Amino acid sequence: MDNGTGALAGVRVIDLASVVMGPYATQILGDLGADVIKVESPGGDMVRRTHPQRNPGMGALALNVNRNKRSLALDLKSADGRAAFLDLVATADVLVTNMRPGALDRLGLDGETLTAHNPRLVYCRAQGFRSDSELADRAAYDEIVQASSGMVDLMRRATGTPSYAPTILADKVCALTIVYSVLAAVIHQKATGRGQVVEVPMNDTMLAFNLVEHLSGHTFVPEEGPTGFNRSMAAGHQAVETKDGWACILPYTPANIADFFRAAGREDLATDPRFADGAALSAHQEDLYALIAEMSPDRTTDDWARLCADHSIPFAPVLAIDEAENDPYVTEGGVLTESEHPTEGRYRSIGFPVKLSGTPAGMRSPCPSLGQDSVALLRELGRSPEQIDALVSSGVVVSGAAS
């Protein structure tokens, strides 16, 4: 792995995380150039067991959240395993974990202990609920947090069904929160030489995320209206059917709306007082959506695309996930590229979406197999060949084939 490029080159990150939230965050740090060491139990991160997969331990989801990492498979419950881990911590700049506080305390791997061991360490702990709350040790997966943070209720109010978003939204939003919080702490670390404990509670993060617009009238004291952002919550807030497909047609401002109706041949609606200013539009958002849905079947998707482009009306065709991998915008921009994995063969790799002109980010190495780098990392930590053999033979360390 080439660690000489990228904005975070020279920063070492320990990934003591599992499933998606923590590993996705550390993958982003790896994409940006950090040396990320994924510390797994001898049984491996549970995401390795998700399907589909070609070979055991290398599921599609694992491939998508674990590139640009080295894998050290280590039994942290053993004295020898914990000693090796503490040696690794002494070399690290950052540690990211989503283990529950109680489990970390039992292993002696809590923030207070590890920042005392390495005062420069940025120790980032993410879990469902704040560590100072009575819910601190409650199990929390994405759907749990969607429910507890108001997302499921927003879905109910918008659709009539208290459903989950069809993506692991809380996991990925919290992963991004981990990334920017860690980067802020690393800047402080570089300036002062001191580390700190960073806590990212999923519930708090998602609640703050949801309330940006949905606190709405409750922003004011006393209240100036109900919660819920009307533009998003109004009936009809959905894609519309065209003559030959589906599209998002979204004139946004009063001027935009007037231009849209005028271009579509509805001069009567271009001057409709319901859409004349922000207050009127807020009160009649459902009417706007209904009118667009009524008109949309009159033209093909391409016809609407041209009309909207000519008048700067926000527009997009509804693109199926299955179509995205072959869409020219996607393929030409490197959002999806084909790569060769040493054990999994040809596969699609999700590119890094941000372009950095001076420190390009991207894939330097694919997802490692379990324990692929155990031997090499133990050598870096000063373990002799005899000591490494003893650790492997005792089961404290799992050594992958590529070690």
ZADO-877112 format. One record per residue (C-alpha): x, y, z; residue number from 1; residue in three letters. Coordinates in nm, 2 decimals. Layout:
<nupas>
       xx       yy       zz     i    aa
        X        Y        Z   NUM   ALA
...
</nupas>
This chain:
<nupas>
       xx       yy       zz     i    aa
     0.00     0.00     0.00     1   MET
     0.13     0.34    -0.10     2   ASP
     0.08     0.57     0.20     3   ASN
     0.29     0.86     0.06     4   GLY
     0.01     1.04    -0.11     5   THR
    -0.31     1.20     0.01     6   GLY
    -0.40     1.48     0.25     7   ALA
    -0.37     1.25     0.55     8   LEU
    -0.05     1.08     0.45     9   ALA
     0.15     1.01     0.77    10   GLY
    -0.16     0.98     0.99    11   VAL
    -0.21     0.64     1.14    12   ARG
    -0.57     0.53     1.22    13   VAL
    -0.68     0.22     1.42    14   ILE
    -1.01     0.09     1.31    15   ASP
    -1.16    -0.09     1.61    16   LEU
    -1.50    -0.08     1.46    17   ALA
    -1.75    -0.32     1.30    18   SER
    -2.04    -0.33     1.05    19   VAL
    -2.08     0.00     0.86    20   VAL
    -2.07     0.32     1.06    21   MET
    -1.72     0.30     1.19    22   GLY
    -1.56     0.11     0.90    23   PRO
    -1.72     0.35     0.64    24   TYR
    -1.57     0.65     0.84    25   ALA
    -1.22     0.49     0.85    26   THR
    -1.24     0.40     0.49    27   GLN
    -1.29     0.77     0.40    28   ILE
    -0.99     0.85     0.62    29   LEU
    -0.80     0.59     0.43    30   GLY
    -0.92     0.73     0.09    31   ASP
    -0.77     1.06     0.21    32   LEU
    -0.43     0.90     0.26    33   GLY
    -0.43     0.78     0.62    34   ALA
    -0.27     0.45     0.71    35   ASP
    -0.57     0.26     0.85    36   VAL
    -0.52    -0.06     1.05    37   ILE
    -0.84    -0.26     1.09    38   LYS
    -0.82    -0.46     1.41    39   VAL
    -1.07    -0.75     1.40    40   GLU
    -1.15    -1.04     1.63    41   SER
    -1.03    -1.38     1.52    42   PRO
    -1.38    -1.44     1.39    43   GLY
    -1.37    -1.12     1.18    44   GLY
    -1.60    -0.82     1.16    45   ASP
    -1.96    -0.94     1.12    46   MET
    -1.99    -0.74     0.80    47   VAL
    -1.77    -1.00     0.64    48   ARG
    -2.05    -1.25     0.67    49   ARG
    -2.31    -1.04     0.48    50   THR
    -2.42    -1.16     0.13    51   HIS
    -2.38    -1.17    -0.16    52   PRO
    -2.02    -1.29    -0.16    53   GLN
    -1.79    -1.51    -0.38    54   ARG
    -1.57    -1.63    -0.10    55   ASN
    -1.63    -1.65     0.28    56   PRO
    -1.55    -1.33     0.46    57   GLY
    -1.55    -1.11     0.15    58   MET
    -1.91    -1.00     0.11    59   GLY
    -2.00    -0.71    -0.12    60   ALA
    -2.07    -0.48     0.18    61   LEU
    -1.73    -0.56     0.33    62   ALA
    -1.56    -0.47     0.00    63   LEU
    -1.74    -0.13     0.00    64   ASN
    -1.64    -0.02     0.35    65   VAL
    -1.29    -0.16     0.40    66   ASN
    -1.06    -0.06     0.11    67   ARG
    -0.73     0.12     0.19    68   ASN
    -0.69    -0.07     0.52    69   LYS
    -0.46    -0.34     0.66    70   ARG
    -0.62    -0.62     0.86    71   SER
    -0.48    -0.73     1.20    72   LEU
    -0.69    -1.02     1.35    73   ALA
    -0.63    -1.02     1.72    74   LEU
    -0.79    -1.16     2.03    75   ASP
    -0.82    -0.86     2.26    76   LEU
    -0.95    -1.07     2.55    77   LYS
    -0.61    -1.24     2.58    78   SER
    -0.32    -1.08     2.77    79   ALA
    -0.08    -1.12     2.47    80   ASP
    -0.34    -0.98     2.23    81   GLY
    -0.41    -0.68     2.45    82   ARG
    -0.03    -0.62     2.49    83   ALA
     0.01    -0.61     2.11    84   ALA
    -0.28    -0.38     2.07    85   PHE
    -0.14    -0.14     2.33    86   LEU
     0.19    -0.14     2.14    87   ASP
    -0.01    -0.05     1.82    88   LEU
    -0.20     0.23     2.00    89   VAL
     0.13     0.38     2.10    90   ALA
     0.21     0.43     1.73    91   THR
    -0.14     0.57     1.64    92   ALA
    -0.27     0.92     1.58    93   ASP
    -0.64     0.82     1.58    94   VAL
    -0.86     0.53     1.71    95   LEU
    -1.22     0.49     1.59    96   VAL
    -1.45     0.24     1.77    97   THR
    -1.82     0.17     1.78    98   ASN
    -1.80    -0.09     2.05    99   MET
    -2.04    -0.02     2.34   100   ARG
    -1.89     0.16     2.64   101   PRO
    -1.94    -0.13     2.87   102   GLY
    -1.75    -0.37     2.65   103   ALA
    -1.46    -0.12     2.61   104   LEU
    -1.44    -0.07     2.99   105   ASP
    -1.43    -0.45     3.04   106   ARG
    -1.14    -0.48     2.80   107   LEU
    -0.96    -0.18     2.95   108   GLY
    -0.98     0.00     2.61   109   LEU
    -1.18     0.30     2.72   110   ASP
    -1.09     0.65     2.62   111   GLY
    -0.94     0.75     2.95   112   GLU
    -0.71     0.44     2.96   113   THR
    -0.59     0.47     2.60   114   LEU
    -0.53     0.85     2.60   115   THR
    -0.33     0.80     2.92   116   ALA
    -0.13     0.53     2.73   117   HIS
    -0.08     0.77     2.43   118   ASN
    -0.15     1.13     2.52   119   PRO
    -0.15     1.23     2.15   120   ARG
    -0.43     0.99     2.06   121   LEU
    -0.75     1.11     1.92   122   VAL
    -0.99     0.85     2.06   123   TYR
    -1.33     0.86     1.87   124   CYS
    -1.61     0.65     2.02   125   ARG
    -1.94     0.62     1.84   126   ALA
    -2.24     0.44     1.98   127   GLN
    -2.62     0.46     1.98   128   GLY
    -2.66     0.69     2.28   129   PHE
    -2.45     0.93     2.49   130   ARG
    -2.22     0.76     2.73   131   SER
    -2.35     0.97     3.02   132   ASP
    -2.71     0.86     2.97   133   SER
    -2.90     0.55     3.10   134   GLU
    -2.92     0.43     2.74   135   LEU
    -2.54     0.42     2.70   136   ALA
    -2.51     0.04     2.66   137   ASP
    -2.82    -0.02     2.47   138   ARG
    -2.77    -0.20     2.13   139   ALA
    -2.84     0.04     1.84   140   ALA
    -2.84    -0.04     1.47   141   TYR
    -2.94     0.20     1.20   142   ASP
    -3.32     0.12     1.22   143   GLU
    -3.32     0.17     1.60   144   ILE
    -3.17     0.52     1.56   145   VAL
    -3.40     0.61     1.27   146   GLN
    -3.69     0.53     1.51   147   ALA
    -3.54     0.71     1.81   148   SER
    -3.43     1.03     1.63   149   SER
    -3.77     1.10     1.46   150   GLY
    -3.69     0.98     1.11   151   MET
    -3.95     0.70     1.12   152   VAL
    -4.21     0.95     1.23   153   ASP
    -4.12     1.19     0.95   154   LEU
    -4.17     0.90     0.71   155   MET
    -4.51     0.83     0.86   156   ARG
    -4.61     1.20     0.83   157   ARG
    -4.50     1.21     0.47   158   ALA
    -4.62     0.87     0.35   159   THR
    -4.87     0.75     0.60   160   GLY
    -4.65     0.45     0.69   161   THR
    -4.39     0.46     0.98   162   PRO
    -4.12     0.31     0.76   163   SER
    -3.74     0.32     0.76   164   TYR
    -3.55     0.50     0.49   165   ALA
    -3.44     0.24     0.23   166   PRO
    -3.07     0.31     0.30   167   THR
    -2.87     0.28     0.61   168   ILE
    -2.90     0.65     0.66   169   LEU
    -2.81     0.69     1.03   170   ALA
    -2.50     0.47     0.99   171   ASP
    -2.37     0.68     0.70   172   LYS
    -2.46     1.02     0.83   173   VAL
    -2.29     0.93     1.16   174   CYS
    -1.99     0.80     0.97   175   ALA
    -1.95     1.14     0.80   176   LEU
    -1.99     1.30     1.14   177   THR
    -1.71     1.08     1.27   178   ILE
    -1.48     1.19     0.98   179   VAL
    -1.52     1.57     1.03   180   TYR
    -1.50     1.54     1.41   181   SER
    -1.18     1.34     1.39   182   VAL
    -1.03     1.58     1.14   183   LEU
    -1.10     1.87     1.37   184   ALA
    -0.94     1.68     1.66   185   ALA
    -0.63     1.59     1.44   186   VAL
    -0.58     1.96     1.35   187   ILE
    -0.59     2.04     1.73   188   HIS
    -0.35     1.75     1.79   189   GLN
    -0.10     1.87     1.53   190   LYS
    -0.11     2.22     1.68   191   ALA
    -0.08     2.12     2.04   192   THR
     0.05     1.77     2.06   193   GLY
    -0.24     1.67     2.26   194   ARG
    -0.52     1.42     2.19   195   GLY
    -0.87     1.40     2.32   196   GLN
    -1.18     1.18     2.34   197   VAL
    -1.44     1.24     2.07   198   VAL
    -1.79     1.10     2.13   199   GLU
    -2.04     1.07     1.84   200   VAL
    -2.38     0.95     1.97   201   PRO
    -2.58     0.83     1.68   202   MET
    -2.92     0.93     1.82   203   ASN
    -2.80     1.29     1.90   204   ASP
    -2.63     1.32     1.56   205   THR
    -2.94     1.21     1.37   206   MET
    -3.18     1.42     1.58   207   LEU
    -2.96     1.73     1.51   208   ALA
    -2.96     1.63     1.14   209   PHE
    -3.34     1.59     1.12   210   ASN
    -3.41     1.91     1.32   211   LEU
    -3.22     2.15     1.08   212   VAL
    -3.54     2.20     0.88   213   GLU
    -3.80     2.00     1.07   214   HIS
    -3.78     2.19     1.40   215   LEU
    -3.95     2.45     1.19   216   SER
    -4.21     2.65     1.39   217   GLY
    -4.08     2.51     1.72   218   HIS
    -3.76     2.70     1.66   219   THR
    -3.93     3.00     1.81   220   PHE
    -4.03     3.05     2.17   221   VAL
    -4.32     3.07     2.19   222   PRO
    -4.39     2.84     1.89   223   GLU
    -4.47     3.00     1.55   224   GLU
    -4.62     2.68     1.41   225   GLY
    -4.58     2.30     1.41   226   PRO
    -4.27     2.09     1.35   227   THR
    -4.21     1.96     1.00   228   GLY
    -4.07     2.14     0.69   229   PHE
    -4.37     2.19     0.47   230   ASN
    -4.19     2.16     0.14   231   ARG
    -4.07     1.81     0.23   232   SER
    -4.38     1.70     0.42   233   MET
    -4.65     1.82     0.18   234   ALA
    -4.86     1.56     0.00   235   ALA
    -4.74     1.51    -0.35   236   GLY
    -4.37     1.56    -0.26   237   HIS
    -4.25     1.28    -0.49   238   GLN
    -4.14     1.21    -0.85   239   ALA
    -4.40     1.26    -1.12   240   VAL
    -4.49     1.04    -1.41   241   GLU
    -4.40     1.16    -1.76   242   THR
    -4.53     1.03    -2.09   243   LYS
    -4.26     0.76    -2.09   244   ASP
    -4.11     0.74    -1.74   245   GLY
    -4.06     0.93    -1.42   246   TRP
    -3.88     1.25    -1.33   247   ALA
    -3.82     1.50    -1.06   248   CYS
    -3.95     1.84    -1.17   249   ILE
    -3.89     2.10    -0.90   250   LEU
    -3.94     2.47    -0.97   251   PRO
    -3.82     2.61    -0.64   252   TYR
    -3.86     2.99    -0.60   253   THR
    -4.17     3.20    -0.69   254   PRO
    -3.98     3.33    -1.00   255   ALA
    -3.87     2.98    -1.09   256   ASN
    -4.23     2.86    -1.06   257   ILE
    -4.36     3.15    -1.28   258   ALA
    -4.09     3.06    -1.55   259   ASP
    -4.19     2.70    -1.54   260   PHE
    -4.56     2.75    -1.59   261   PHE
    -4.50     3.01    -1.86   262   ARG
    -4.27     2.78    -2.05   263   ALA
    -4.52     2.49    -2.01   264   ALA
    -4.79     2.71    -2.17   265   GLY
    -4.98     2.78    -1.85   266   ARG
    -4.97     3.16    -1.84   267   GLU
    -5.27     3.15    -1.60   268   ASP
    -5.06     2.97    -1.34   269   LEU
    -4.75     3.19    -1.40   270   ALA
    -4.93     3.47    -1.21   271   THR
    -5.12     3.26    -0.97   272   ASP
    -5.12     3.44    -0.62   273   PRO
    -5.08     3.10    -0.45   274   ARG
    -4.72     3.09    -0.56   275   PHE
    -4.64     3.47    -0.56   276   ALA
    -4.41     3.48    -0.26   277   ASP
    -4.26     3.26     0.01   278   GLY
    -4.55     3.28     0.25   279   ALA
    -4.81     3.20    -0.01   280   ALA
    -4.60     2.91    -0.15   281   LEU
    -4.56     2.76     0.19   282   SER
    -4.93     2.76     0.24   283   ALA
    -5.00     2.61    -0.10   284   HIS
    -4.71     2.37    -0.16   285   GLN
    -4.95     2.07    -0.21   286   GLU
    -5.13     2.27    -0.48   287   ASP
    -4.80     2.32    -0.67   288   LEU
    -4.71     1.95    -0.65   289   TYR
    -5.05     1.85    -0.77   290   ALA
    -5.04     2.08    -1.07   291   LEU
    -4.69     1.95    -1.17   292   ILE
    -4.81     1.59    -1.14   293   ALA
    -5.12     1.68    -1.35   294   GLU
    -4.91     1.83    -1.63   295   MET
    -4.62     1.59    -1.63   296   SER
    -4.78     1.31    -1.84   297   PRO
    -4.82     1.55    -2.13   298   ASP
    -4.45     1.54    -2.23   299   ARG
    -4.18     1.28    -2.24   300   THR
    -3.89     1.28    -1.99   301   THR
    -3.66     1.42    -2.26   302   ASP
    -3.91     1.69    -2.35   303   ASP
    -3.93     1.80    -1.98   304   TRP
    -3.55     1.79    -1.96   305   ALA
    -3.51     2.03    -2.25   306   ARG
    -3.78     2.27    -2.13   307   LEU
    -3.64     2.28    -1.78   308   CYS
    -3.28     2.32    -1.90   309   ALA
    -3.38     2.61    -2.12   310   ASP
    -3.54     2.79    -1.83   311   HIS
    -3.30     2.69    -1.54   312   SER
    -3.57     2.48    -1.38   313   ILE
    -3.43     2.21    -1.14   314   PRO
    -3.49     1.87    -1.31   315   PHE
    -3.36     1.51    -1.31   316   ALA
    -3.49     1.19    -1.46   317   PRO
    -3.55     0.91    -1.21   318   VAL
    -3.25     0.69    -1.25   319   LEU
    -3.28     0.33    -1.14   320   ALA
    -3.00     0.20    -0.92   321   ILE
    -2.95    -0.07    -1.18   322   ASP
    -2.90     0.19    -1.45   323   GLU
    -2.66     0.41    -1.25   324   ALA
    -2.36     0.18    -1.30   325   GLU
    -2.38     0.23    -1.68   326   ASN
    -2.49     0.59    -1.69   327   ASP
    -2.23     0.80    -1.88   328   PRO
    -2.22     1.06    -1.60   329   TYR
    -2.13     0.79    -1.35   330   VAL
    -1.87     0.60    -1.57   331   THR
    -1.70     0.91    -1.71   332   GLU
    -1.66     1.06    -1.36   333   GLY
    -1.51     0.75    -1.19   334   GLY
    -1.80     0.72    -0.94   335   VAL
    -1.79     0.35    -1.03   336   LEU
    -1.49     0.18    -1.18   337   THR
    -1.40    -0.18    -1.24   338   GLU
    -1.10    -0.31    -1.04   339   SER
    -0.93    -0.64    -0.99   340   GLU
    -0.93    -0.79    -0.64   341   HIS
    -0.65    -1.04    -0.56   342   PRO
    -0.90    -1.30    -0.43   343   THR
    -1.24    -1.18    -0.55   344   GLU
    -1.15    -1.12    -0.91   345   GLY
    -1.32    -0.85    -1.11   346   ARG
    -1.55    -0.62    -0.92   347   TYR
    -1.70    -0.27    -0.92   348   ARG
    -1.52    -0.02    -0.69   349   SER
    -1.70     0.29    -0.56   350   ILE
    -1.48     0.59    -0.63   351   GLY
    -1.41     0.88    -0.39   352   PHE
    -1.66     1.14    -0.48   353   PRO
    -1.46     1.45    -0.40   354   VAL
    -1.19     1.59    -0.63   355   LYS
    -0.88     1.73    -0.45   356   LEU
    -0.65     1.90    -0.70   357   SER
    -0.33     1.88    -0.49   358   GLY
    -0.38     1.56    -0.28   359   THR
    -0.61     1.33    -0.48   360   PRO
    -0.80     1.07    -0.28   361   ALA
    -0.89     0.72    -0.40   362   GLY
    -0.82     0.35    -0.37   363   MET
    -0.47     0.24    -0.30   364   ARG
    -0.56    -0.11    -0.20   365   SER
    -0.88    -0.32    -0.20   366   PRO
    -1.05    -0.47     0.11   367   CYS
    -0.80    -0.71     0.28   368   PRO
    -0.89    -1.06     0.38   369   SER
    -0.91    -1.14     0.75   370   LEU
    -0.57    -1.11     0.91   371   GLY
    -0.40    -1.05     0.58   372   GLN
    -0.15    -0.81     0.73   373   ASP
    -0.12    -0.96     1.08   374   SER
     0.23    -1.09     1.05   375   VAL
     0.37    -0.77     0.88   376   ALA
     0.21    -0.55     1.14   377   LEU
     0.34    -0.76     1.43   378   LEU
     0.69    -0.73     1.28   379   ARG
     0.65    -0.35     1.27   380   GLU
     0.56    -0.37     1.64   381   LEU
     0.89    -0.55     1.71   382   GLY
     0.77    -0.90     1.76   383   ARG
     1.02    -1.17     1.67   384   SER
     0.93    -1.45     1.42   385   PRO
     0.92    -1.69     1.72   386   GLU
     0.68    -1.47     1.91   387   GLN
     0.46    -1.43     1.61   388   ILE
     0.45    -1.80     1.55   389   ASP
     0.35    -1.85     1.91   390   ALA
     0.07    -1.60     1.88   391   LEU
    -0.07    -1.76     1.57   392   VAL
    -0.04    -2.11     1.70   393   SER
    -0.23    -2.01     2.02   394   SER
    -0.51    -1.85     1.82   395   GLY
    -0.44    -1.50     1.96   396   VAL
    -0.36    -1.39     1.61   397   VAL
    -0.51    -1.50     1.28   398   VAL
    -0.27    -1.48     0.99   399   SER
    -0.43    -1.44     0.64   400   GLY
    -0.27    -1.61     0.34   401   ALA
    -0.12    -1.29     0.22   402   ALA
     0.07    -1.21     0.54   403   SER
</nupas>
